[in-house]
Amino acid sequence: MEAMRGGKFLQKFRLYETRSKFYLVGRDKSRTLWRVLKIDRLESTDLGIQEDPTSYTENECQELLWRIHEGNRLTGGLKFVTKCYGIIGFMKFLGPYYMVIITRRRKVGTICGHDIYSIGKSEMIAIPCPIVCPNVANSRDENRYKRLLCSVDLTKDFFFSYSYNIMRSLQKNINDKNTGHVVYETMFVWNEFLTRAMRNHLKNTDWTVALVHGFFKQSKLSVSGKDFWLTLIARRSRHFAGTRFMKRGVNEKGRVANDVETEQIVFEDTPDDIPSQITSVVQHRGSIPLVWFQETSRLNIRPEITLKSDVDYKATRLHFENLVLRYGNPIVILNLIKTREKKPRESLLRAEFAKAIHYINKGLPDDKRLKFLHMDLSKLSRRKGANVLGLLNKVASDVLELTDLLHCEITTSSKPLDASSGQGPCDIKINDDFCAATMVPLLLQKGVLRTNCIDCLDRTNVAQFAYGLAALGRQLHVLKLTEEPKIDLHDPLADDLMDFYERMGDTLAIQYGGSAAHNKIFCEQRGQWKAATQSQEFLRTLQRYYNNAYTDPEKQDAINVFLGHFQPQQGKPPLWKLDSDQHYNIGRQGTLSEETGRFIKRSLSDGNILCENSAPVSDRNVGENNTASELLPVQQLDDIREPTDSAPEIYMCETNPCPSTKYSTMPGRHSISQERQSYLKRLGYPELHSSNFLDLDLLSSSGNSCDEEAFESRSSIIHSPLDGISVGSTTTYSEPGHNDEGRDDTDLSRSSSQLSDSRDYSDRFAQWVANGGMLCY
């Protein structure tokens, strides 16, 4: 919603009807401003909306309604329909338009005096009166589309604000004062399509609310006897949105599946809800930005991964250009997928992802290169005595040294804010009183941490908690609530934050994956009974499998209708008769060729169908800013091939400990055997010492080693395309008290003398930031 005269916002509405019109009467919170919107009910197929330009008082508005009643007495007069709290949007299927409104709301939080709400109840109302309603309004297809739209439960995980741009981070709101149409067109407003016709006609957003989908939780916590408010927000992108096996990887526009921005806001508790200081930190999760997919299977709980070639990694490049536009540099990538598997699945993506980052970095200046960290979290979590959260927290602390966080001072005045005074980007308006607040940034976040696993749900959520915990320590420190910028994992405050992230993880996992998240590491941290944890994980696996196989197709259809990706048309096939995402080309190009129809893949595109034999993905600019395309110049791709079954086999010993490995004396670098280098060269991997990699999995300098993972140790032969990712200068994450004995064949064992001569971790991290390379664990 936009601020109206005097900085007011319409927040409460009453809907009335006559035979010919709907009258929506809106008022602000203080009951000083009243407006009227008229909706034509005699038009059967078009949307007729007219806004009364007059601002009324309460008495004037009541007088107006009485005159309308008297003028329509012969046809039944003016009747009250319902009270509501904003328009979600208008939808048209095959017949008339419908209006979707909020009839009940719940307050879920406050940010700088701006109230945040969720939806308690919504209602869909047909616009035309029954006497002009077309026959198709009650047809079987029309009713099915209505049920499909209503299956999107707006009472779960949608939230909005009348006066605060909740679809943008706090830092974005400070730096960008744009409102109205601009904020509705951002990637996190899910009802952009539903409100588009009304916004374009009225040229304002006074009557609609912008819905954000994801997660919102706010609670008051205490540290050292001081109260503060912790707010955790997850914003899910509407671009390439969908369910787990329906939307994977990246599409041709650089948009990834399961794209979620997470913001953690902390401010001190004050009586008037206006803190003197506020801090915020943002992180990002999203599917691996390669063109890949998995076909849903009712017989296979883990479908095969199909990786599609993308010439010059154009889609991947577009994705990272978009991240730079949104967050700036540096972009730090934390990749948590598996390094080695008995049957390569995730490891295929890991290898290709590393090649893509290396290729993109070749065309970037040193200060703008992508920072790539790899950690096989699944392997580490199964290692006896491994402190996974401690290691992730160490990584997070050092990433925060790169990106920093937002810290602002807030000053208030009793004078009304003059919108024409040009006071700068840090002026904000506090609801319907006349208090102008000015935010003065003391620190700004630069860049972002991008975390992914295969689904960006379970392992990603653990890593995001570790980053949030490291950030919370710094946030409380800059607010002068604590003396040290660090929170111990066993601190009660860490348990409180873990509850926040566990709930967020469950919510996001249900939205995308069909079940709550697998929280094994959180359960172990709390010391929960192992058998109970295993039972819970098993049940969630079954629930996720069932929903992916049986309910996700209809859920995807509902999302496509809600977001406007599919728009029903008379004479065209209905959505449920189309295979996956065929509707994109049918709606825009008329028909599908037979050749195209044979190779449709459901998760490759939210705008066009990509085929196995289709032409390379075309290069496109992201948004309206064309300067981003200059960040990542296209270069000719070297002849890089996928490993095949003919690749050399890597043998693994089962019981005997691995022999110690000798290293060269070259400072900061480990030697790799000529045999291994020859193997990497045959696979087409990048030259050694040439890209910004920080790999937390140590690579063996020989072909033989031990693996602690039970399912891998039962096999003596394993094919892997992953070895070639060891590029650049290599250092190690060291974990206190960890025994290096028995590491698997992705580990480089170090002698005790070399361990004692190791540099301080922070110095090694700084060297990686400055010079690139790889850091292994």
VOGU-3710 file (C-alpha; in Angstrom, 3 decimals, decimal comma):
1> meamrggkfl> 0,000/0,000/0,000  1,075/3,553/-0,627  0,898/6,411/1,827  -2,048/8,671/1,013  -2,637/12,279/1,971  -0,824/13,113/5,194  1,066/9,835/5,101  -2,043/7,740/5,826  -2,633/4,131/4,811  -5,979/2,448/4,229
11> qkfrlyetrs> -6,125/-0,503/6,604  -9,763/-1,401/7,239  -12,514/-1,814/4,666  -16,222/-2,531/4,429  -17,711/-4,047/1,287  -21,266/-3,112/0,191  -23,242/-4,149/-2,865  -26,123/-3,034/-5,041  -27,374/-4,906/-8,075  -25,098/-2,871/-10,338
21> kfylvgrdks> -22,000/-2,127/-8,219  -19,761/-3,115/-5,332  -18,707/-0,255/-3,055  -15,519/-0,783/-1,072  -15,127/1,822/1,683  -11,636/2,084/3,169  -10,297/4,043/6,103  -7,004/4,625/7,847  -6,084/3,439/11,352  -6,967/6,751/13,012
31> rtlwrvlkid> -10,399/6,990/11,293  -9,576/10,415/9,829  -9,447/9,440/6,147  -12,208/7,631/4,217  -12,142/6,622/0,554  -14,551/4,823/-1,814  -13,860/2,350/-4,635  -16,571/1,355/-7,139  -16,585/-1,990/-8,988  -18,989/-2,543/-11,884
41> rlestdlgiq> -21,165/-5,689/-11,562  -23,000/-5,411/-14,886  -19,941/-6,279/-16,957  -19,798/-10,053/-17,361  -16,241/-10,562/-18,600  -14,245/-7,339/-18,101  -13,070/-5,647/-14,917  -14,564/-2,188/-14,374  -13,047/-0,272/-11,441  -13,444/3,402/-10,589
51> edptsytene> -11,819/5,195/-7,668  -13,620/8,162/-6,106  -10,952/10,898/-5,893  -12,655/12,541/-2,885  -11,314/12,042/0,636  -14,230/11,874/3,094  -14,696/12,224/6,818  -16,622/9,481/8,617  -19,879/11,463/8,633  -19,498/12,422/4,975
61> cqellwrihe> -18,925/8,787/4,058  -22,031/7,668/5,945  -24,065/10,316/4,157  -22,740/9,113/0,808  -23,705/5,511/1,576  -27,231/6,634/2,559  -27,660/8,456/-0,743  -26,492/5,357/-2,630  -29,028/3,256/-0,716  -31,864/5,649/-1,488
71> gnrltgglkf> -30,935/5,771/-5,160  -31,056/1,977/-5,445  -34,091/1,303/-3,255  -36,166/-0,057/-6,157  -33,585/-2,781/-6,884  -32,966/-3,782/-3,270  -30,894/-0,881/-1,991  -27,375/-1,001/-0,565  -26,460/-4,158/1,338  -23,493/-4,841/3,591
81> vtkcygiigf> -21,415/-7,827/2,409  -18,390/-8,161/4,689  -15,633/-6,303/6,409  -12,125/-6,869/5,104  -8,511/-5,772/5,472  -7,333/-5,354/1,914  -7,583/-6,747/-1,599  -5,304/-9,633/-2,521  -6,197/-9,323/-6,179  -8,533/-10,178/-9,043
91> mkflgpyymv> -8,592/-13,452/-10,959  -10,305/-14,485/-14,188  -10,515/-18,074/-15,431  -12,957/-18,842/-18,270  -15,852/-16,681/-17,161  -16,216/-13,693/-14,806  -13,688/-11,910/-12,633  -13,362/-12,829/-8,958  -12,130/-10,595/-6,158  -9,961/-12,156/-3,428
101> iitrrrkvgt> -10,028/-10,240/-0,146  -8,664/-10,638/3,401  -11,510/-11,035/5,897  -9,423/-11,802/8,974  -5,859/-10,891/9,901  -3,400/-11,613/12,721  -0,637/-9,319/13,930  2,629/-11,284/13,980  5,225/-8,594/14,641  6,418/-5,012/14,480
111> icghdiysig> 9,447/-3,475/12,771  10,262/0,114/13,758  6,611/0,755/14,633  5,282/-0,841/11,440  2,839/-3,673/12,098  3,299/-6,965/10,239  0,254/-9,211/9,669  -0,560/-12,698/8,489  -3,857/-13,759/6,920  -6,425/-15,359/9,214
121> ksemiaipcp> -9,089/-15,890/6,559  -9,662/-14,946/2,924  -12,678/-15,033/0,621  -13,191/-15,140/-3,146  -16,230/-13,195/-4,423  -17,605/-13,266/-7,975  -17,867/-9,733/-9,398  -20,882/-9,884/-11,806  -24,363/-10,043/-10,343  -26,220/-13,346/-11,002
131> ivcpnvansr> -28,453/-11,903/-13,730  -25,480/-11,117/-16,020  -23,172/-13,916/-14,928  -22,167/-15,957/-18,012  -23,132/-19,604/-18,286  -19,495/-20,689/-18,139  -19,294/-19,338/-14,569  -20,694/-22,607/-13,245  -19,074/-24,950/-15,750  -17,062/-27,946/-14,609
141> denrykrllc> -13,722/-26,462/-15,734  -14,480/-23,105/-14,115  -15,253/-24,744/-10,784  -12,111/-26,842/-11,001  -9,984/-23,753/-11,576  -11,657/-22,106/-8,587  -10,869/-25,117/-6,391  -7,307/-25,066/-7,680  -6,825/-21,423/-6,723  -8,437/-21,965/-3,325
151> svdltkdfff> -6,019/-24,827/-2,649  -3,298/-22,185/-2,188  -3,719/-21,739/1,552  -3,241/-18,012/2,128  -3,560/-18,479/5,896  -0,231/-20,315/5,981  3,115/-18,603/5,530  1,881/-15,415/3,817  2,438/-12,052/5,508  2,134/-8,351/4,667
161> sysynimrsl> 2,328/-4,817/6,033  0,398/-1,680/5,148  3,220/0,765/5,882  6,488/-1,199/5,677  7,922/-2,742/2,514  8,279/-6,197/4,030  9,164/-7,643/0,611  12,556/-5,884/0,845  15,345/-6,138/3,381  15,909/-3,364/5,892
171> qknindkntg> 19,036/-2,220/4,071  17,180/-2,152/0,755  14,419/-0,057/2,310  16,959/2,416/3,650  18,792/2,771/0,348  15,753/2,749/-1,943  12,688/4,942/-1,280  10,648/3,608/-4,206  7,114/2,505/-3,305  3,919/1,486/-5,070
181> hvvyetmfvw> 4,270/-0,280/-8,417  8,036/-0,710/-8,068  7,890/-2,817/-4,908  5,019/-4,923/-6,276  7,198/-5,910/-9,200  9,970/-7,294/-6,997  10,632/-11,018/-6,916  9,132/-11,568/-3,464  5,581/-10,241/-4,025  3,488/-13,307/-4,756
191> nefltramrn> 0,257/-11,525/-5,723  1,942/-9,300/-8,325  -0,091/-10,939/-11,098  -3,362/-10,848/-9,150  -3,033/-7,111/-8,502  -1,591/-6,144/-11,891  -4,855/-5,232/-13,657  -6,049/-3,082/-10,751  -2,715/-1,349/-10,242  -2,357/-0,546/-13,928
201> hlkntdwtva> -5,861/0,903/-14,067  -5,778/2,965/-10,858  -2,076/3,864/-11,054  -1,723/3,266/-7,308  -1,623/0,498/-4,703  -3,855/2,091/-2,064  -6,379/-0,759/-1,988  -4,183/-3,823/-2,271  -1,687/-5,518/0,013  1,600/-7,032/-1,183
211> lvhgffkqsk> 1,837/-10,648/-0,017  5,198/-12,197/0,806  5,469/-15,984/1,012  7,938/-17,716/3,299  8,380/-17,409/7,051  8,059/-14,712/9,713  8,726/-15,068/13,425  9,422/-12,451/16,072  10,046/-12,962/19,793  11,423/-11,072/22,749
221> lsvsgkdfwl> 14,609/-12,603/24,166  16,955/-11,613/26,955  20,722/-11,441/27,345  22,604/-10,178/30,401  19,316/-8,962/31,883  18,522/-6,831/28,812  15,550/-7,517/26,554  15,759/-7,406/22,778  13,590/-8,411/19,836  14,728/-11,050/17,372
231> tliarrsrhf> 12,985/-11,203/13,984  13,614/-13,909/11,404  12,158/-13,412/7,918  12,352/-15,760/4,934  11,157/-14,428/1,580  10,517/-16,978/-1,155  10,928/-15,810/-4,748  7,913/-16,057/-7,068  10,249/-16,621/-10,027  10,702/-20,285/-10,972
241> agtrfmkrgv> 8,585/-21,188/-7,933  7,275/-24,658/-7,363  7,746/-28,005/-5,709  10,820/-30,141/-5,229  10,963/-32,330/-8,337  8,952/-29,928/-10,489  11,465/-27,079/-10,165  15,173/-27,790/-10,054  18,327/-25,863/-10,875  18,267/-22,667/-12,924
251> nekgrvandv> 16,160/-21,578/-15,891  17,238/-19,618/-18,956  16,667/-16,290/-17,184  19,095/-17,113/-14,382  16,354/-17,738/-11,821  16,850/-20,687/-9,511  14,371/-22,972/-7,807  13,749/-22,648/-4,054  15,216/-19,131/-4,054  14,840/-17,776/-0,503
261> eteqivfedt> 16,246/-14,633/1,101  16,658/-14,873/4,883  16,931/-11,747/7,023  17,744/-11,658/10,733  16,822/-8,368/12,453  17,758/-7,480/16,040  16,832/-4,367/18,023  16,575/-3,460/21,698  13,186/-3,509/23,415  11,736/-0,021/24,022
271> pddipsqits> 8,365/1,123/25,423  7,318/2,917/22,215  8,454/0,147/19,796  10,911/2,597/18,199  14,441/1,421/19,038  17,448/3,735/19,049  19,510/1,203/17,070  18,751/-1,705/14,774  20,845/-4,348/13,027  20,156/-6,696/10,158
281> vvqhrgsipl> 21,991/-9,425/8,264  20,855/-11,151/5,060  21,784/-14,551/3,634  20,542/-16,482/0,620  19,677/-20,042/-0,359  18,849/-21,375/-3,797  19,080/-24,464/-5,960  22,410/-25,263/-7,614  22,460/-22,834/-10,575  22,982/-25,420/-13,292
291> vwfqetsrln> 20,448/-26,729/-15,803  19,485/-30,035/-14,189  16,327/-31,897/-13,252  14,857/-35,046/-11,742  11,761/-36,837/-12,991  9,228/-37,715/-10,307  9,071/-41,454/-9,763  6,616/-43,476/-7,684  9,021/-46,413/-7,735  12,246/-44,624/-6,884
301> irpeitlksd> 12,513/-42,477/-3,775  15,712/-40,901/-5,155  15,251/-40,272/-8,894  18,241/-39,995/-11,167  19,737/-36,548/-11,698  19,962/-35,402/-15,306  22,443/-32,625/-16,039  21,909/-30,639/-19,235  24,667/-28,823/-21,069  24,616/-25,027/-20,893
311> vdykatrlhf> 27,041/-23,470/-23,347  29,304/-20,906/-21,659  27,251/-21,381/-18,449  25,029/-18,495/-19,528  22,173/-19,293/-17,135  24,630/-19,680/-14,253  26,249/-16,358/-15,138  22,882/-14,596/-15,236  22,058/-15,931/-11,793  25,222/-14,540/-10,236
321> enlvlrygnp> 24,826/-11,239/-12,067  21,422/-10,976/-10,422  22,916/-11,708/-6,991  25,480/-8,943/-7,534  22,681/-6,521/-8,449  20,754/-7,478/-5,326  23,550/-7,664/-2,769  26,794/-6,390/-4,282  30,179/-8,078/-3,956  31,534/-10,387/-2,670
331> ivilnliktr> 29,297/-13,377/-3,441  30,400/-16,242/-1,186  29,090/-19,697/-2,156  28,854/-22,429/0,482  28,254/-25,736/-1,304  27,225/-28,597/1,007  26,568/-31,456/-1,413  28,351/-34,791/-1,313  31,871/-35,261/-2,622  31,809/-39,035/-3,040
341> ekkpresllr> 28,972/-41,480/-3,505  28,705/-45,156/-4,264  26,572/-44,190/-7,259  27,363/-40,618/-8,374  24,355/-38,296/-8,073  25,092/-35,135/-6,108  28,781/-35,506/-6,913  28,024/-34,932/-10,606  26,570/-31,539/-9,761  29,432/-30,766/-7,423
351> aefakaihyi> 31,971/-31,267/-10,206  29,998/-29,282/-12,778  29,298/-26,471/-10,302  33,004/-26,113/-9,565  33,795/-25,956/-13,285  31,110/-23,311/-13,805  32,470/-21,084/-11,035  36,018/-21,511/-12,327  34,939/-20,636/-15,857  32,990/-17,546/-14,769
361> nkglpddkrl> 35,844/-16,347/-12,550  38,256/-16,377/-15,490  36,517/-13,309/-16,897  36,260/-11,347/-13,652  38,702/-9,008/-11,926  40,166/-10,342/-8,691  37,983/-8,207/-6,417  34,769/-9,401/-8,058  35,434/-13,099/-8,309  32,984/-15,544/-6,816
371> kflhmdlskl> 34,214/-17,121/-3,584  33,521/-20,869/-3,603  33,530/-22,948/-0,411  32,806/-26,663/-0,444  31,954/-28,823/2,576  30,539/-32,345/2,400  28,229/-31,847/5,375  26,683/-35,284/5,094  30,072/-36,954/5,455  31,185/-34,712/8,293
381> srrkganvlg> 28,001/-35,325/10,275  28,653/-39,091/10,216  32,238/-38,760/11,407  32,644/-39,740/15,049  33,409/-36,826/17,323  32,987/-34,250/14,566  31,721/-30,873/15,748  29,804/-29,922/12,610  28,099/-26,861/14,078  31,399/-25,666/15,522
391> llnkvasdvl> 33,080/-25,908/12,134  30,178/-24,195/10,376  30,235/-21,454/12,981  33,935/-20,905/12,301  33,240/-20,631/8,571  30,336/-18,257/9,219  32,434/-15,982/11,427  35,014/-15,554/8,722  32,450/-14,972/5,991  30,988/-12,218/8,162
401> eltdllhcei> 34,411/-10,560/8,101  33,895/-10,272/4,349  30,241/-9,250/4,185  29,728/-7,430/7,511  26,169/-6,492/8,554  23,775/-3,529/8,664  23,864/-1,355/11,788  21,778/1,825/12,012  21,030/4,514/14,535  17,417/5,725/14,629
411> ttsskpldas> 16,463/9,276/15,544  12,870/10,483/15,813  11,147/13,851/15,696  7,563/14,957/16,283  7,409/16,894/13,026  5,524/15,460/10,052  7,769/14,065/7,355  7,829/16,303/4,284  7,999/13,989/1,306  9,206/16,839/-0,902
421> sgqgpcdiki> 12,064/17,902/1,341  14,450/15,287/-0,044  15,865/14,370/3,350  17,738/11,381/1,928  17,243/7,652/1,678  17,282/7,041/5,426  13,947/8,732/6,257  11,133/6,388/7,258  7,531/6,995/8,249  6,024/5,476/11,376
431> nddfcaatmv> 2,469/4,349/10,614  -0,311/6,893/11,071  1,165/9,173/13,708  3,244/12,156/12,689  6,589/10,842/13,882  9,352/10,911/11,321  12,245/8,548/12,010  15,639/8,859/10,360  17,995/5,909/10,080  21,699/6,703/9,987
441> plllqkgvlr> 23,681/3,692/8,737  26,858/3,074/10,730  27,658/-0,188/8,916  26,342/-1,608/5,653  26,322/-5,214/4,534  28,294/-5,803/1,350  27,793/-9,001/-0,574  26,014/-12,114/0,646  26,553/-15,734/1,649  24,787/-18,108/-0,750
451> tncidcldrt> 24,246/-21,608/0,691  23,020/-24,689/-1,109  22,764/-28,449/-0,777  20,850/-30,652/-3,201  17,364/-29,508/-2,093  18,441/-26,364/-0,170  16,365/-27,582/2,775  17,962/-29,751/5,458  21,744/-29,273/5,334  21,296/-25,713/4,106
461> nvaqfaygla> 19,171/-24,869/7,123  21,858/-26,122/9,520  24,465/-23,958/7,795  22,147/-20,950/7,840  21,634/-21,408/11,588  25,400/-21,401/12,112  25,669/-18,188/10,093  22,750/-16,678/12,005  24,380/-17,560/15,335  27,666/-15,947/14,344
471> algrqlhvlk> 25,742/-12,893/13,114  23,635/-12,685/16,285  26,769/-12,459/18,416  27,960/-9,505/16,371  24,525/-7,885/16,274  24,197/-7,953/20,060  27,744/-6,651/20,408  27,247/-3,621/18,146  24,021/-2,864/20,044  26,145/-2,884/23,231
481> lteepkidlh> 24,037/-5,652/24,760  27,023/-8,010/25,132  30,726/-7,517/25,684  31,896/-10,232/23,307  30,822/-10,614/19,636  30,367/-14,355/19,996  27,726/-16,737/21,350  28,718/-20,213/22,504  26,842/-23,146/21,002  25,782/-24,257/24,472
491> dpladdlmdf> 24,483/-20,828/25,481  20,697/-20,703/26,118  20,514/-17,956/23,505  21,869/-20,412/20,922  19,029/-22,790/21,807  16,505/-19,993/21,296  17,978/-19,150/17,903  18,054/-22,822/16,954  14,311/-22,977/17,612  13,829/-20,033/15,211
501> yermgdtlai> 15,825/-21,672/12,435  14,342/-25,102/13,043  10,835/-23,700/12,631  11,886/-21,774/9,544  13,521/-24,873/8,113  10,392/-26,954/8,697  8,185/-24,311/7,092  10,346/-23,886/3,998  10,760/-27,650/3,659  6,995/-28,227/3,728
511> qyggsaahnk> 6,505/-25,548/1,074  9,087/-26,964/-1,326  9,748/-30,541/-0,267  6,432/-31,735/1,156  7,574/-32,546/4,707  9,280/-30,909/7,647  13,056/-30,651/7,483  15,453/-33,364/8,585  16,872/-31,900/11,804  19,259/-34,667/12,840
521> ifceqrgqwk> 22,110/-32,278/13,691  19,822/-30,043/15,751  18,495/-33,075/17,641  22,014/-34,293/18,372  22,993/-30,840/19,589  20,101/-30,953/22,069  21,026/-34,443/23,160  17,744/-36,027/22,110  17,289/-39,782/22,134  18,864/-41,190/18,970
531> aatqsqeflr> 16,160/-43,804/18,346  13,422/-41,157/18,504  15,355/-38,948/16,110  15,789/-41,814/13,645  12,073/-42,630/13,761  11,195/-38,991/13,132  13,603/-38,774/10,199  12,199/-41,967/8,667  8,604/-40,724/8,898  9,546/-37,398/7,329
541> tlqryynnay> 11,300/-39,209/4,491  8,138/-41,211/3,792  5,956/-38,106/3,971  8,227/-36,245/1,566  8,252/-39,183/-0,855  4,455/-39,498/-0,816  3,847/-35,798/-1,407  6,488/-35,591/-4,146  5,018/-38,567/-5,974  1,274/-38,009/-5,537
551> tdpekqdain> 0,341/-34,450/-4,526  3,056/-32,183/-5,944  1,726/-32,093/-9,539  -1,570/-30,551/-8,418  0,265/-28,256/-5,994  2,449/-27,068/-8,873  -0,646/-26,405/-10,978  -2,117/-24,285/-8,178  1,094/-22,262/-7,892  1,187/-21,701/-11,648
561> vflghfqpqq> -2,398/-20,420/-11,644  -1,868/-18,188/-8,605  1,292/-16,628/-10,046  -0,229/-16,206/-13,513  2,198/-18,594/-15,218  -0,868/-20,311/-16,661  -3,882/-18,245/-17,763  -6,952/-20,273/-18,856  -8,424/-19,478/-22,267  -11,572/-20,583/-24,037
571> gkpplwklds> -10,817/-23,172/-26,719  -7,397/-24,061/-25,234  -6,579/-27,275/-23,328  -7,162/-26,997/-19,577  -4,170/-27,053/-17,276  -4,744/-30,583/-15,961  -4,610/-32,045/-19,480  -1,149/-30,659/-20,137  2,087/-32,446/-19,314  4,094/-30,501/-16,736
581> dqhynigrqg> 4,966/-27,017/-18,057  3,645/-27,328/-21,607  1,235/-24,491/-20,843  3,959/-21,883/-21,172  4,403/-22,458/-24,883  0,743/-23,230/-25,542  -0,333/-19,967/-23,979  2,269/-17,899/-25,789  3,017/-19,667/-29,045  -0,172/-21,543/-29,847
591> tlseetgrfi> 0,918/-25,160/-30,330  3,804/-27,450/-29,645  5,666/-29,211/-32,388  5,879/-32,972/-32,197  9,638/-32,772/-31,802  9,319/-30,371/-28,891  6,653/-32,426/-27,173  8,868/-35,495/-27,024  11,500/-33,842/-24,872  9,571/-31,772/-22,353
601> krslsdgnil> 11,134/-31,586/-18,909  9,023/-30,182/-16,161  11,628/-28,337/-14,131  13,689/-26,528/-16,726  11,794/-23,327/-17,375  9,224/-20,922/-16,071  8,842/-19,218/-19,416  9,768/-21,582/-22,222  10,214/-25,304/-22,696  13,772/-26,505/-23,026
611> censapvsdr> 14,426/-29,641/-25,028  17,204/-32,188/-24,863  18,149/-31,244/-28,421  17,315/-27,545/-28,149  19,597/-24,704/-29,067  21,856/-23,157/-26,411  20,232/-20,920/-23,867  20,238/-17,336/-25,042  21,970/-14,648/-23,046  19,660/-12,165/-21,351
621> nvgenntase> 20,036/-9,124/-19,147  18,744/-9,267/-15,617  16,101/-6,678/-14,807  16,373/-3,213/-16,307  19,986/-2,677/-15,356  22,118/-3,701/-18,296  25,416/-2,923/-16,609  25,415/-6,266/-14,864  26,029/-8,094/-18,112  29,440/-6,463/-18,268
631> llpvqqlddi> 30,457/-8,092/-15,001  30,698/-11,575/-16,478  31,984/-11,447/-20,073  31,339/-14,538/-22,166  34,411/-16,555/-23,034  34,879/-19,567/-25,247  34,336/-22,720/-23,197  37,239/-25,129/-23,169  36,694/-28,727/-24,115  35,405/-29,958/-20,760
641> reptdsapei> 33,811/-33,367/-20,768  31,877/-35,312/-18,186  33,662/-38,297/-16,619  32,459/-41,617/-17,957  32,473/-45,181/-16,737  35,847/-45,570/-18,406  37,426/-43,148/-15,977  40,136/-44,644/-13,728  38,764/-46,520/-10,739  39,681/-45,353/-7,272
651> ymcetnpcps> 40,240/-48,210/-4,863  39,463/-47,845/-1,182  40,857/-49,924/1,664  38,281/-51,102/4,176  39,999/-51,572/7,503  43,648/-50,605/7,430  44,493/-47,025/8,292  45,784/-44,901/5,457  49,512/-44,346/5,145  50,753/-40,881/5,910
661> tkystmpgrh> 51,248/-38,612/2,961  54,323/-36,590/2,148  54,063/-33,018/0,989  56,270/-30,706/-0,943  57,914/-27,860/0,897  56,325/-25,186/-1,297  54,670/-22,751/1,149  50,897/-22,691/1,115  50,562/-25,465/-1,501  50,337/-29,253/-1,384
671> sisqerqsyl> 51,750/-31,338/-4,157  49,485/-33,664/-6,085  50,811/-36,811/-7,660  51,536/-36,812/-11,374  49,092/-39,678/-11,747  46,320/-37,610/-10,163  47,170/-34,553/-12,269  47,108/-36,666/-15,405  43,720/-38,050/-14,366  42,346/-34,560/-13,802
681> krlgypelhs> 43,646/-33,391/-17,141  41,904/-36,267/-18,936  38,645/-35,300/-17,222  39,029/-31,743/-18,500  39,150/-29,983/-15,142  40,663/-26,512/-14,728  44,378/-25,942/-14,413  45,736/-26,138/-10,880  46,165/-22,967/-8,837  43,824/-20,930/-11,029
691> snfldldlls> 40,530/-20,160/-9,265  38,964/-18,923/-6,041  38,132/-22,203/-4,357  37,903/-22,854/-0,645  37,337/-26,620/-0,467  36,641/-28,056/2,956  37,214/-31,641/1,796  40,860/-32,620/1,675  41,978/-34,508/-1,414  44,265/-37,473/-1,184
701> ssgnscdeea> 47,571/-37,385/-2,987  47,249/-41,106/-3,673  44,491/-43,279/-4,995  44,024/-45,291/-1,800  42,568/-44,349/1,561  39,971/-45,259/4,147  36,407/-44,010/4,361  34,472/-43,898/7,601  31,109/-43,882/5,858  29,555/-47,298/6,279
711> fesrssiihs> 27,740/-47,495/2,981  30,887/-46,522/1,084  33,292/-48,756/3,022  31,316/-51,833/1,963  32,422/-51,221/-1,605  36,012/-51,448/-2,755  35,468/-49,571/-6,000  33,925/-46,159/-6,464  33,741/-43,997/-9,541  34,000/-40,297/-8,865
721> pldgisvgst> 34,261/-37,207/-11,058  35,103/-35,100/-8,048  38,830/-35,336/-7,615  39,578/-32,584/-10,094  38,140/-29,878/-7,924  41,367/-29,595/-5,977  42,682/-26,449/-7,594  44,627/-23,532/-6,288  46,622/-23,139/-3,100  45,434/-25,445/-0,354
731> ttysepghnd> 45,070/-24,913/3,371  43,062/-26,770/5,992  40,292/-26,201/8,435  41,418/-27,701/11,708  38,922/-28,898/14,250  40,048/-28,903/17,924  40,426/-32,406/19,295  39,717/-34,074/15,958  41,617/-37,236/15,145  42,882/-37,262/11,564
741> egrddtdlsr> 43,321/-41,014/11,588  41,083/-42,894/9,199  40,037/-40,054/6,930  38,465/-41,053/3,643  40,162/-40,709/0,294  39,152/-37,079/-0,068  41,425/-36,235/2,886  45,058/-35,234/2,956  46,681/-36,497/6,159  49,234/-34,139/7,667
751> sssqlsdsrd> 52,091/-35,004/9,972  52,128/-33,620/13,501  55,083/-31,390/12,711  53,230/-29,837/9,798  50,141/-29,327/11,956  52,194/-27,517/14,568  53,645/-25,274/11,874  50,221/-24,383/10,490  49,319/-20,744/10,292  46,528/-19,230/12,306
761> ysdrfaqwva> 43,162/-19,973/10,674  42,205/-16,320/10,245  45,470/-15,611/8,424  44,803/-18,491/6,060  41,274/-17,266/5,421  42,591/-13,771/4,685  45,097/-15,260/2,239  42,281/-17,145/0,491  40,245/-13,937/0,213  43,170/-12,038/-1,259
771> nggmlcy> 44,685/-14,678/-3,521  42,028/-17,305/-4,112  42,693/-20,998/-3,827  41,160/-23,907/-1,953  40,816/-24,639/1,741  40,136/-28,241/2,675  38,846/-30,094/5,690
//
